[in-house]
C-alpha cells in the first residue's frame, strides 16, 4: 500500500494557494511519523486539555478556534472553567490567541453573546480573541482545534482536533448521563442531554500543520465582518478589529509514531474578500472522502451528527453499488436536536432522502442505528468519525452533509497507520492493504462501547475474545444487528425482565406527509444544508 492510494496529493487537494502543502521540502501533502490518539467523550478530552494548558509556561503558545465557547464550562470541576483556564494562561504570559465564530443573534439559538463573553475574558488577561464572521452568508466557522507549542520543549507540543467545542453539553463520559452544564435540545433528550463525541490528540510533525491552518485564518487581511452594523457594534464594545502579530512558527516537533496524518479542510467560495489561502474555496474533505470511498471493499463505519444530503451520500452509494460485499454501518442521533412543526421536518427531510439513496444502492447491507443510555434516554451523537476497511480513518469537525463539504469552514484529520493489525482478518478489504492498528482500534473501541462489551456483568470473561470477533466486518455487522434487535424487542414488550446489553436502537425516521415534504425540502436546502461551491462546480456536481 502506498499513501497516495488513500490520501490526496497536493494537486488533488484543489487549492494551490494554501501554504499547508508547501511546508515540506519533499512536497508531500501529509505528515508522517506522528502519534494520533482518539479521545472519546468530552470528559476525556477536557481532562487532557486541562492538564496540558496548566503545564504551559511564559512564552509558550496557545492557539484555538471554536464554533461556540462558554466561558463557564468546566473542564473538570469547580475552578476549571474554560474562561478561567485560558485567562490564567494569559496571566502567566502564555501567548493566547483565539478565533471564535462571531455567530448570529442569540434569538436564533446560536452563540453570539457566549462567544463575546469568552473572548472578553481572554482579552482582559492580555490574550487576544477575535470574533470571526469571515464566512459566506448563513455560514459559520465550524473548526474546533487547540494548538499548544512549547519553545525549547517541543516534545510537549500537541494539537487537539475534532468535533468537541469548548462549551456546554460536551462534558459527558461513557455513562452518557449528560453534562450538568446543559443547553436544551429536543425534549426527548431530557434536561441534561447525553452526548457522544470524539476528539484527536496529535503529536509529532502534524502539530506544525495544525498551527499553519490557524495562522492562515489569523493572518487573513479581510475585515472580520462585512456587516456595517456588526462592525459598528464591535467598535462600541471596543472589540479589536484587527489581528495582532504572531511569533514566528517554530520548527515542527520531531517524529514520534507510526501515523500518517493529512489535514483536510472545507472553505467556501467566499463571494467578497475571498480567502487568500483558498481564493476559490477548498473542498479537500469531500475529495478525501471520495478518494477513500473508491477503495472501500468490506466495511464503512460512520458516526455522524447528520448524515444528510443525497448529493453527499451518493459517493457512499456508488461504493455500495460497485461492490456487492461492501457493508455500511451508521450511528446517528435518534431525534433531531430541535423540536417544532417546521424545524423537525426541515431536519428530517435531508436524512430521509440520504437513507433512501443508500438503501437503493446497498439494500440490507446498510444499517443505521441510534444510541440510548442505560436509562433509556437517547444519546445525541455529535461525533464526526468515518473508518473505511480498517485502513483510513477520519475524525474532525465536518459532518456528512453538503454544508460541511462546501459551505462552512471545517477541519478534519485523515489517519493511515503504518502498523499492521496482526489479528485476523488482516485484509478485510481484499486490496492487500491490510488492516491498520489506529483505524481498527478506533472502530473497535467505539463498537465495544455501543455493545456494552467494556461494561459487561461477567468480568471474568477475557476481553481479548471480543475484538477478534468484531475484526471481521460481517461479524461486527451482525453483532450490531443482534444487539439492536434485542433492545428494540425489550422496549416493545414493555421493558419486562433484565435489560439486554448494548445501547443500540435500529434507526427508523418518522414518516412525513406529502405536505411536510413539499414545504421542508426547499427550506432544508436553502437554510439548513446550503451549497457553498461556485456555480460552475455545482452544475457538474464536482467537489
TALIN-V790214 format. One record per residue. OMEGA is omega in degrees with one decimal (none if undefined). Layout:
# TALIN-V790214
OMEGA ; OMEGA
This chain:
# TALIN-V790214
171.6 ; -177.4 ; -178.8 ; 176.5 ; -177.6 ; -173.4 ; -179.3 ; 166.9 ; 179.3 ; 178.4 ; -179.5 ; 175.4 ; 177.9 ; -179.7 ; -177.0 ; -176.5 ; -177.8 ; 175.2 ; -172.3 ; -176.6 ; 179.3 ; -174.8 ; -174.8 ; -178.1 ; -179.2 ; 176.9 ; -179.6 ; -177.6 ; 179.0 ; 175.8 ; -175.9 ; 174.1 ; 176.5 ; 171.9 ; 178.0 ; 179.1 ; 177.7 ; 176.4 ; -177.4 ; -179.9 ; 179.4 ; -178.9 ; 178.4 ; 179.9 ; -175.6 ; 179.4 ; -179.8 ; 177.8 ; -179.4 ; -179.6 ; -177.2 ; -179.2 ; -179.8 ; 177.9 ; -179.1 ; -179.8 ; 175.8 ; -179.6 ; 173.6 ; -172.2 ; 175.4 ; 179.2 ; 177.4 ; 169.8 ; -177.9 ; 173.7 ; 176.8 ; 175.1 ; 175.5 ; -172.3 ; -178.0 ; 178.8 ; -176.2 ; 176.6 ; -178.8 ; 175.3 ; -178.2 ; -178.9 ; -179.3 ; 177.2 ; -173.8 ; 176.0 ; 178.6 ; -177.2 ; 179.4 ; 177.5 ; -179.6 ; 176.1 ; 178.9 ; 178.2 ; 175.1 ; -179.8 ; 163.9 ; 176.8 ; -176.3 ; 178.7 ; -178.9 ; 173.6 ; 177.5 ; 171.9 ; -179.5 ; 176.5 ; 174.5 ; -175.7 ; -176.9 ; 177.0 ; 177.1 ; 176.9 ; 172.6 ; -161.8 ; -176.2 ; -176.2 ; -178.6 ; -179.8 ; 178.9 ; -178.5 ; 178.0 ; 179.1 ; -179.3 ; 179.9 ; 178.4 ; -178.6 ; -178.7 ; -179.4 ; 179.0 ; 174.0 ; -179.0 ; -178.2 ; -177.2 ; 173.9 ; -164.1 ; 178.0 ; 179.9 ; -175.3 ; 170.6 ; 175.1 ; -178.6 ; -177.6 ; 179.3 ; 165.6 ; -171.2 ; -179.0 ; 178.4 ; -179.3 ; 169.5 ; 179.2 ; 178.7 ; 179.3 ; -172.7 ; 178.6 ; -178.0 ; 178.5 ; -173.0 ; 178.4 ; 178.6 ; -175.9 ; -178.6 ; 173.2 ; 176.9 ; -177.7 ; 176.4 ; -173.0 ; -170.2 ; 175.3 ; 177.5 ; -171.4 ; -179.0 ; 178.3 ; -168.6 ; -172.1 ; 177.0 ; -179.1 ; -173.9 ; 177.6 ; -177.4 ; 173.3 ; 174.9 ; 176.1 ; 177.7 ; 174.2 ; -166.8 ; 166.9 ; -176.5 ; 167.3 ; 175.6 ; -171.8 ; -179.1 ; -177.8 ; 176.0 ; -175.6 ; 178.4 ; -171.9 ; 171.9 ; -168.8 ; 178.8 ; -173.1 ; -177.0 ; 173.9 ; 174.0 ; 165.3 ; -174.5 ; 175.8 ; -177.4 ; -175.9 ; -178.0 ; 177.2 ; 177.1 ; 176.9 ; -179.4 ; 176.6 ; 178.8 ; 176.5 ; 177.7 ; -176.2 ; 177.5 ; 179.3 ; -177.1 ; -175.3 ; 174.6 ; -175.7 ; -177.4 ; 174.7 ; -178.2 ; 175.8 ; 175.1 ; -174.3 ; 176.0 ; -179.6 ; 179.4 ; -179.5 ; 175.5 ; 178.7 ; 178.9 ; 177.4 ; -179.9 ; -180.0 ; 179.8 ; 176.3 ; 179.7 ; 179.6 ; -177.0 ; 178.9 ; 172.7 ; -177.6 ; 174.1 ; 173.0 ; 178.3 ; -179.4 ; 178.5 ; 173.7 ; -179.9 ; 174.0 ; -178.7 ; 174.1 ; -175.6 ; -177.1 ; -174.6 ; -172.4 ; 168.6 ; -176.6 ; 174.7 ; 176.0 ; 178.3 ; -176.8 ; 162.8 ; 165.1 ; -180.0 ; 169.5 ; -174.8 ; -168.3 ; -179.9 ; -175.6 ; -178.1 ; -180.0 ; 178.4 ; -179.8 ; 176.7 ; -172.0 ; 176.2 ; -174.9 ; 173.8 ; -179.3 ; -176.7 ; 173.2 ; 178.6 ; -177.9 ; 177.0 ; 176.1 ; -176.8 ; -179.4 ; -179.6 ; -178.5 ; 177.3 ; 179.0 ; -177.1 ; 179.7 ; -169.3 ; -173.0 ; 168.4 ; 178.5 ; -173.5 ; 164.1 ; -170.6 ; -179.5 ; -172.3 ; -172.0 ; -177.0 ; 165.6 ; 177.0 ; 178.7 ; 179.3 ; -176.8 ; 177.5 ; 178.6 ; 174.1 ; -179.5 ; 178.7 ; 178.4 ; 179.2 ; -178.8 ; -177.6 ; -170.4 ; -174.6 ; 178.0 ; -176.6 ; 177.3 ; 176.0 ; 174.7 ; 175.4 ; 174.3 ; -172.2 ; 173.4 ; 178.9 ; -176.2 ; 174.1 ; -172.2 ; -177.5 ; 168.8 ; 172.8 ; -177.4 ; 179.5 ; -175.6 ; -180.0 ; 177.0 ; 178.5 ; 178.9 ; -175.9 ; -167.7 ; 179.4 ; -179.6 ; 178.7 ; -180.0 ; -179.3 ; 179.9 ; 175.0 ; -179.8 ; -179.0 ; -176.0 ; 173.2 ; -178.2 ; -171.6 ; 178.9 ; -177.4 ; 171.0 ; 177.1 ; 178.7 ; -177.7 ; -173.9 ; 164.4 ; 179.8 ; 168.7 ; 174.8 ; -174.5 ; 173.9 ; 180.0 ; 178.6 ; 177.5 ; 176.2 ; 177.8 ; -179.0 ; 178.7 ; -177.6 ; 176.2 ; -171.9 ; 171.3 ; 175.9 ; -178.5 ; 176.1 ; 179.6 ; 177.2 ; -176.5 ; 178.3 ; 178.9 ; 173.5 ; -179.5 ; 179.0 ; -170.7 ; 172.3 ; 176.6 ; 175.0 ; -175.2 ; 179.8 ; -178.3 ; -178.0 ; -175.8 ; -160.2 ; -178.7 ; 171.7 ; -178.2 ; 176.4 ; -179.2 ; 177.8 ; 169.6 ; -174.8 ; 172.4 ; -176.3 ; 173.6 ; -175.3 ; 175.7 ; 172.2 ; -172.5 ; 179.7 ; 178.6 ; -9.2 ; -177.3 ; -174.4 ; -176.3 ; -176.2 ; 178.2 ; 179.5 ; -177.0 ; -177.8 ; -179.4 ; 177.7 ; -177.5 ; -170.9 ; -174.2 ; -176.7 ; -177.6 ; -179.0 ; 175.3 ; 179.8 ; -177.8 ; 179.7 ; 178.2 ; -180.0 ; 179.5 ; 179.3 ; -176.2 ; 178.6 ; -177.6 ; -179.2 ; 179.7 ; -177.3 ; -177.6 ; -176.0 ; -176.7 ; -175.3 ; -179.0 ; -179.0 ; -175.3 ; -179.5 ; -176.7 ; 179.3 ; -172.5 ; -176.7 ; -179.0 ; 178.7 ; -178.0 ; 177.1 ; -179.6 ; -177.0 ; -178.7 ; 178.2 ; 178.2 ; 178.9 ; -180.0 ; 179.8 ; 176.5 ; -178.5 ; -177.6 ; -179.2 ; 179.4 ; 179.5 ; -179.5 ; -178.7 ; 175.8 ; -179.8 ; 178.7 ; 176.6 ; -176.1 ; -179.1 ; 174.2 ; 177.1 ; 178.3 ; 179.0 ; -178.7 ; 177.2 ; 177.8 ; 176.1 ; 176.3 ; -177.0 ; -171.8 ; 171.7 ; 176.7 ; -178.4 ; 174.8 ; -178.8 ; 177.8 ; 178.1 ; 173.2 ; 178.0 ; 178.3 ; 179.8 ; 178.1 ; 178.7 ; -177.8 ; -179.7 ; -171.8 ; -172.8 ; -180.0 ; 179.0 ; 177.9 ; -176.8 ; -176.0 ; -171.5 ; -170.8 ; -172.6 ; -175.4 ; -176.5 ; -178.8 ; 177.8 ; 170.3 ; -175.6 ; -177.8 ; 178.2 ; 176.9 ; -176.1 ; -178.6 ; 179.4 ; -179.3 ; 178.3 ; none
